[in-house]
Amino acid sequence: MPTGNERKAKTVQSVDRTLAILETLANHREPISLTLLSVKLGLNISTVHRLLNTLIVAGFVEQEPNQGHYRLGLKTFEIGNAALYNLDIRSIAKPYLKELVDRCSETANLSVLNHGDVVYIDQVESPNIVKMFAQPGTRGPAYCTASGKVLLAALTPVEVNQIIKETKFFKYTDSTITDPELLKEEIAKVRQQNYAIDFGELEEGVQCVAAPIRNHEGKTIAAISVSGPETRIRQFFPQAELIKLITEAANRISLKLGFYR
């Protein structure tokens, strides 16, 4: 096995310096000037500036328009979240997804928010022949899905407005909300009641109920949901009972993540 020094000798200098920049920006916790960053790294300004430009183009670093200071970009947030969600939440939530399917015989989903879209990161399928299916990694519009509305409800008004501004609304069914103001009202309702329902807003005849999963800081980091044919859900499973099952599952997962009311 190579020693620590031998492993270090085999690293690429530019990559080491780039990673050092990211670590310094993360540890500084506020935007930092090029000069101070160069001092902290012990590198000349031209080298740091060149590496920063590469990181900016890739989305890992952002430069403030006024003072020109540097801070971490959204790409680092996405990668950090992906690692956290995929490694921790999926393993913790899996038993509860299976339990939901056992209890109501409909498909259970685990999803997160990414650039205004819902991304399904795990799923346990219904045993029924006719069922809802979304391959992990599949994306869907947040504004017309129960999980999406739950995740949007966790954002600040400014963040919601930004997503709405960047969203191209499409009326998938007669129930799809395409009016920004009506969507804001729906998000406020979801925020208050702590769950969301999709009455065939993305796909005709499909109903979905979702609830938020929170971490130890009380932040909503994912959503758990159950979806299936509307006629079957209404016939065999009362809506109030389904809402209770899903919110209880979400609360139990949140407790596992360290969330306490």
C-alpha positions in Angstrom: 0.0 0.0 0.0 1.4 3.5 -0.8 2.2 5.8 2.1 0.5 9.1 2.7 3.3 11.0 1.1 3.3 8.7 -1.9 -0.5 9.2 -2.4 0.0 13.0 -2.0 2.8 12.9 -4.7 0.4 11.3 -7.2 -2.3 14.1 -6.9 -2.7 16.8 -9.5 -1.6 20.2 -8.3 -4.3 22.2 -10.0 -7.0 19.9 -8.6 -5.5 20.2 -5.1 -5.6 23.9 -5.4 -9.1 24.0 -6.8 -10.4 21.8 -3.9 -8.5 24.1 -1.4 -10.4 27.1 -2.9 -13.7 25.3 -2.4 -12.8 24.3 1.2 -11.7 27.8 2.0 -14.9 29.3 0.7 -17.0 26.8 2.6 -15.1 27.5 5.9 -15.1 31.3 5.5 -19.0 31.3 5.6 -19.3 34.7 3.8 -18.1 36.1 0.5 -14.4 36.7 0.4 -12.2 38.9 -1.7 -9.6 37.6 -4.2 -6.8 39.1 -2.2 -7.8 37.6 1.1 -8.4 34.2 -0.6 -5.0 34.3 -2.1 -3.4 35.0 1.3 -5.3 32.2 3.0 -4.3 29.8 0.3 -0.7 31.0 0.0 -1.0 31.3 -3.8 -0.5 34.2 -6.1 -3.5 36.2 -7.2 -3.3 35.3 -10.9 -3.3 31.5 -10.1 -6.3 31.8 -7.8 -8.1 34.1 -10.3 -7.6 31.6 -13.1 -9.0 28.7 -11.0 -11.9 30.8 -9.8 -12.9 31.6 -13.3 -13.0 27.9 -14.2 -15.2 27.2 -11.1 -17.5 30.1 -12.0 -18.1 28.7 -15.5 -18.9 25.3 -14.0 -21.3 26.8 -11.4 -19.3 25.8 -8.3 -18.4 29.5 -7.4 -20.3 32.7 -7.8 -19.0 36.3 -7.9 -21.0 39.1 -6.3 -21.8 41.9 -8.8 -21.1 44.8 -6.4 -18.0 44.1 -4.4 -16.7 41.3 -6.6 -16.2 38.9 -3.7 -16.5 35.2 -4.2 -18.8 32.6 -2.6 -19.8 29.0 -3.2 -22.2 28.4 -6.1 -25.4 26.3 -6.3 -23.6 23.4 -7.9 -21.8 22.7 -4.6 -25.1 22.8 -2.8 -26.6 20.3 -5.3 -23.7 17.9 -5.0 -23.7 18.1 -1.2 -27.5 17.5 -1.1 -27.3 14.7 -3.6 -24.7 12.9 -1.4 -26.7 13.5 1.8 -30.1 12.5 0.3 -28.9 9.5 -1.6 -26.8 8.0 1.1 -29.0 8.8 4.2 -32.6 9.5 3.3 -33.1 6.6 0.9 -31.9 4.0 3.4 -33.9 5.6 6.3 -37.1 6.1 4.3 -37.1 2.7 2.5 -38.8 0.7 5.3 -41.6 3.3 5.5 -42.1 3.3 1.8 -42.6 -0.5 1.9 -44.9 -0.1 4.9 -47.1 2.4 3.0 -47.4 0.0 0.1 -48.2 -2.8 2.5 -50.9 -0.7 4.1 -52.6 0.8 1.1 -51.4 -1.2 -1.9 -50.5 1.9 -3.9 -47.1 3.1 -5.1 -45.0 5.1 -2.5 -42.4 7.7 -3.6 -39.5 9.6 -2.1 -38.6 12.9 -3.9 -36.6 16.1 -3.6 -36.7 19.5 -5.3 -34.2 20.5 -8.0 -34.5 23.6 -10.1 -38.2 23.8 -9.8 -38.7 20.2 -10.6 -39.5 17.2 -8.4 -36.9 14.5 -8.7 -37.9 11.0 -7.6 -35.0 9.4 -5.8 -36.7 6.2 -4.6 -39.9 4.3 -5.1 -41.7 1.1 -4.0 -44.2 -0.1 -6.5 -47.8 -1.1 -6.0 -48.6 -4.8 -6.3 -51.5 -3.9 -8.5 -51.3 -4.5 -12.3 -52.4 -0.9 -13.0 -50.2 1.3 -11.0 -48.1 4.5 -11.0 -44.5 4.2 -11.9 -41.6 6.7 -11.9 -38.0 5.4 -12.4 -35.7 6.9 -9.8 -34.1 10.0 -11.3 -37.3 10.9 -13.2 -38.2 14.6 -13.0 -41.6 16.2 -12.9 -43.0 19.7 -12.6 -43.3 20.8 -9.0 -46.3 23.1 -9.5 -48.7 20.2 -10.4 -47.6 17.4 -8.2 -48.4 16.8 -4.5 -44.7 16.2 -3.6 -43.7 19.3 -5.6 -46.2 21.5 -3.7 -45.0 20.2 -0.4 -41.4 21.0 -1.3 -42.3 24.4 -2.7 -44.2 25.2 0.6 -40.9 24.9 2.5 -39.3 27.7 0.5 -39.3 31.4 1.2 -41.7 33.7 -0.7 -38.7 35.0 -2.6 -37.5 31.5 -3.6 -41.1 30.6 -4.7 -41.4 33.7 -6.8 -38.1 33.0 -8.5 -39.1 29.4 -9.3 -42.5 30.6 -10.6 -40.7 33.2 -12.7 -38.5 30.5 -14.3 -41.4 28.0 -14.8 -43.1 27.5 -18.1 -46.6 26.5 -17.1 -48.3 23.8 -19.1 -51.9 22.7 -18.6 -51.6 18.9 -18.4 -55.2 18.4 -17.4 -58.3 20.5 -16.5 -57.1 20.5 -12.9 -53.6 21.8 -13.5 -52.9 25.2 -11.8 -51.2 27.5 -14.3 -52.0 30.8 -12.7 -49.1 32.0 -10.5 -51.3 33.7 -8.0 -53.5 30.6 -7.6 -50.4 28.5 -7.2 -49.1 30.8 -4.4 -52.5 30.4 -2.7 -52.2 26.6 -3.0 -48.7 26.6 -1.6 -49.8 28.7 1.4 -52.6 26.2 2.0 -50.1 23.3 1.9 -47.8 25.1 4.2 -50.6 25.5 6.7 -52.0 22.0 6.6 -48.6 20.2 6.3 -49.6 18.0 3.4 -50.6 18.3 -0.3 -53.0 16.5 -2.6 -52.7 16.2 -6.4 -56.2 15.7 -7.9 -55.1 14.6 -11.4 -53.2 17.8 -12.0 -50.3 16.1 -13.9 -52.1 13.0 -15.2 -55.8 12.6 -15.6 -57.4 10.1 -13.1 -54.3 9.9 -10.9 -54.4 11.0 -7.2 -51.4 11.6 -5.0 -50.9 12.7 -1.4 -47.6 13.9 0.0 -46.1 15.1 3.2 -42.7 16.8 4.1 -39.7 15.1 5.6 -37.6 17.4 7.8 -34.1 17.1 9.1 -32.6 17.9 12.5 -32.7 21.6 11.7 -36.4 21.5 10.9 -35.8 22.1 7.2 -37.9 20.2 4.7 -35.4 18.2 2.6 -37.7 15.6 0.9 -41.2 14.5 0.4 -42.9 11.1 0.8 -46.0 10.4 -1.2 -48.5 7.7 -2.3 -50.0 7.8 -5.8 -52.5 5.7 -7.6 -55.7 5.7 -9.8 -58.1 8.1 -8.3 -61.1 5.8 -8.6 -59.3 3.0 -6.7 -58.0 5.3 -3.9 -61.4 6.8 -3.4 -63.1 3.4 -3.4 -60.8 1.4 -1.1 -59.0 4.1 1.0 -60.7 7.1 2.6 -58.7 10.3 1.9 -58.4 11.3 5.5 -57.0 7.9 6.4 -54.5 8.1 3.6 -53.4 11.6 4.6 -52.9 10.3 8.2 -50.8 7.4 7.0 -48.5 9.5 4.9 -48.1 12.3 7.4 -47.3 9.7 10.1 -44.7 8.1 7.9 -43.1 11.5 7.1 -43.0 12.3 10.8 -41.4 9.0 11.7 -38.7 9.5 9.0 -38.1 13.0 10.3 -37.6 11.7 13.8 -35.0 9.3 12.5 -33.2 12.4 11.0 -33.2 14.1 14.3 -36.3 16.4 13.9 -38.3 17.1 17.1 -41.3 19.4 17.2 
